[in-house]
Amino acid sequence: MTKQLWLNLPVKDVGKSKSFFTQIGFSLHPRHSGDEAAGLLIGESNAIVMLFPEATFRTFTGNEIADTKQGTEVLLSIDAESREEVDEIVRKAAAAGGTVYSEPGDRGGWMYGAGFADLDGHRWNVLYMDMSKMPKEG
């Protein structure tokens, strides 16, 4: 059975992308931090998002890369520990050159979230979930 999940994203410039993501608070995987790729460690489980130059990414997929200006190929969602952390991550993303596409705000009465696009247009969703206010199923 699987032990770990890696998400792979194409980027135009690995160095600029590493700078962007470290500015907003992500850690780099020490084994994957060179010029030809970078690994972002996400969350307590240390899920890995690998950043590859577009040409390298194409060799993995045998396919063209989605145009993030025309559509969204994936929505990467991460959780935050508080509403304030949502605000902070989105503020840092904008300051580092990203684009906020969804301003911070309440979602459904139990979530608080926002969205930003990184330097390559990949969309990230940041959510704080107050599980005590989550609607009961039934």
Secondary structure, DSSP 8 states (H G I E B T S, - for coil): -----EEEEEES-HHHHHHHHHHTT-EE-TTS-SSS-EEEEETTTTEEEEEEEHHHHHHHHSS----TTT--S-EEEEE-SSHHHHHHHHHHHHHTT-EEEEEEEEETTTEEEEEEE-TT--EEEEEEE-GGGS----
